[in-house]
């Protein structure tokens, strides 16, 4: 995976502070979420404004 070379796993918690994925298509990032789970105790994803693009609020509920 292309992101593997750019992230050096250190620490217990990995915080993704927005603008990384389209929320309505999170399944496209399954390999990335799996990688996060393997390298960190906790992964916290805080969606940014760009993560919501193209998404209806009803989908998020």
N, C-alpha and C positions, 0 to 999 in steps of 0.2 A: 504494500500500500504506500502511496506517495507521502502520506503524512508521517510515516514512521521515522523518517530521517530528521524531521524537523522538531520533534518533541523528545526531550530527554526526561524520562520518568524519574522524578525526585519528589519525595514527600508522600503524604497519605491522601491529600485532597487535591483534585484537579477541578478548577473553576473555569468554565467556559462562559465568558461574560458577553454573550450576544453576538449577533450577526455572523453566525457560522453555518446555519442550515435553514432550509424552508420547512417550517413546522409541519405543513400538510404532507410532506414527503420524508418524514424522519426515518422510515424504513429503508430509504436509500443509503442511510448512514449506519446500518446495522454492524458492519465490519468495524467501523470506527468506535461505536459504543462498546462492542466486545473488547476491542483493544484497550479502551479506557478501563473497563472492568478488570482486565487482567493485570494492569499496571498501577492502579490506584485503589485504595480502600473505598473512597467515595468520589463520585463525579457529580458536580453541581452545574446544571445548565440553566442559565438565566437568559431567556430569549430577549433579543434586542429588537429594535423597530424593523429592521430588514428581515428578520426571521418570520415576521407575520405577513409579509407581502403575499398577495394572492390567496389569502386564507380568510374564510368567513368565520366570524365569532362563534356561530352555531357549531362549526366543526370542532372548535377548541373545547366546547363544553362537553 
